[in-house]
Amino acid sequence: MNLSKEITKMILDMLSDSGTTEIKRNDLAEQLGCVPSQINYVLASRFTPEQGYIVESRRGGGGYIKITRATCTPETLMMHLINSIGDSMDEKTCRANIQNLYARGILPQQTAQVMSAAISDKAYREIPQELRNTVRASVFKQMLITTMQ
């Protein structure tokens, strides 16, 4: 198992009971035998709002990082996501959102697969590069609205 997966697993295990945990980055890094920046990388890439997590940090001698699994109704989550989509969204962000909705049981597998195909760069290859993320955001938002009806 690579180090990022090991850090992720450890944090998920800490979250499993209450849905929230506080860690000291340096202590965790020392425990795992890695540099603190590796912990930062895992938090920034695997514990994002798109993936359903809230990460807060406090600096200083008694500093800590608080990780919370966001909990809300599926309807609230969908509305929050729809409202958070701006004028542009890249494929990676769309995929993370779709995966989060699927993992939470909000989207069935087939719907998630169709949505993933619809936001894929391959689907937009005839659209000029500078317009793809704008079109993708609009299409993604409409798909989400449609799934709520």
C-alpha positions in Angstrom: 0.0 0.0 0.0 1.4 3.4 -0.9 1.8 6.1 1.7 -1.1 8.3 0.5 -3.5 5.4 0.7 -2.1 4.5 4.2 -2.7 8.1 5.4 -6.2 8.2 3.9 -7.1 4.8 5.5 -5.8 6.0 8.9 -7.9 9.2 8.7 -11.0 7.4 7.5 -10.6 4.9 10.4 -10.5 7.9 12.8 -13.6 9.3 11.2 -15.6 6.1 11.2 -17.0 6.5 14.7 -18.2 10.0 15.0 -17.7 11.5 11.6 -15.2 14.0 12.9 -11.6 13.8 14.1 -8.8 16.2 15.1 -5.2 15.4 14.3 -1.9 17.0 14.8 -0.2 17.0 11.5 3.3 16.6 12.9 2.3 13.8 15.3 0.6 11.9 12.5 3.5 12.4 10.2 5.9 11.1 12.9 3.7 8.1 13.6 3.6 7.2 9.8 7.3 8.1 9.2 6.6 10.7 6.6 7.0 14.4 6.2 4.1 16.7 7.3 3.6 17.9 3.7 2.5 14.4 2.7 -0.3 14.8 5.2 -1.2 18.1 3.6 -1.2 16.5 0.2 -3.7 13.8 1.3 -5.9 16.3 3.0 -5.9 18.6 -0.1 -6.6 15.8 -2.6 -8.8 13.2 -0.8 -10.7 15.2 1.9 -12.2 18.0 -0.2 -15.7 19.5 -0.1 -16.5 17.8 -3.4 -15.8 14.5 -1.7 -17.9 15.4 1.3 -15.4 16.6 3.9 -14.8 19.9 5.7 -11.2 20.5 6.8 -10.4 23.2 9.3 -6.9 24.0 10.6 -5.5 26.0 13.5 -1.9 27.0 13.5 0.4 27.5 16.4 1.8 25.4 19.3 -1.6 23.8 20.0 -2.6 23.7 16.4 -4.6 20.9 14.9 -6.5 19.9 11.8 -10.2 19.1 12.2 -11.7 16.8 9.6 -15.5 16.4 9.5 -17.6 14.2 7.2 -20.3 16.5 6.0 -23.8 15.2 6.9 -27.0 16.5 5.4 -30.0 15.2 3.5 -29.5 14.1 -0.1 -31.8 17.0 -1.2 -29.7 19.5 0.7 -26.5 18.1 -0.6 -27.8 18.3 -4.2 -29.1 21.8 -3.8 -25.7 22.9 -2.3 -23.9 21.3 -5.1 -26.1 22.9 -7.8 -25.8 26.3 -6.2 -22.0 25.9 -5.9 -21.5 25.3 -9.7 -20.3 28.5 -11.2 -19.8 29.4 -14.8 -17.1 26.9 -15.3 -16.1 23.4 -14.0 -13.3 21.1 -15.1 -13.7 17.4 -15.7 -11.8 16.4 -12.5 -14.1 18.4 -10.3 -17.3 17.1 -12.0 -16.0 13.5 -11.6 -15.2 14.0 -7.9 -18.8 15.4 -7.3 -20.4 12.5 -9.2 -18.3 10.0 -7.3 -19.3 11.6 -4.0 -23.0 11.4 -4.9 -22.7 7.8 -6.0 -20.7 6.8 -2.9 -23.4 8.4 -0.7 -26.1 6.4 -2.5 -27.7 9.6 -4.0 -27.0 8.6 -7.6 -27.5 5.0 -8.9 -24.5 3.5 -10.7 -26.0 3.8 -14.1 -26.9 7.5 -13.7 -23.4 8.2 -12.4 -21.9 6.4 -15.4 -24.1 8.4 -17.8 -23.2 11.6 -16.1 -19.5 10.8 -16.2 -19.7 10.1 -19.9 -21.6 13.4 -20.4 -19.0 15.5 -18.6 -16.0 13.7 -20.2 -13.5 15.8 -22.2 -14.1 13.3 -25.1 -17.7 14.5 -25.2 -16.5 18.0 -25.8 -13.7 17.5 -28.3 -15.6 19.4 -31.0 -16.0 22.4 -28.7 -13.2 24.9 -28.6 -10.9 24.3 -25.5 -11.7 27.7 -24.0 -15.4 26.9 -23.9 -15.4 23.3 -22.7 -15.5 24.0 -18.9 -18.3 26.5 -19.4 -20.4 24.1 -21.4 -19.6 21.3 -19.0 -20.7 23.3 -15.9 -24.0 24.1 -17.6 -24.6 20.5 -18.7 -23.6 19.1 -15.3 -26.0 21.6 -13.5 -28.9 20.6 -15.7 -28.2 16.9 -15.2 -28.3 17.4 -11.4 -31.5 19.4 -11.6 -33.1 16.7 -13.7 -32.2 13.9 -11.3 -33.9 15.8 -8.5 -37.3 15.8 -10.3 
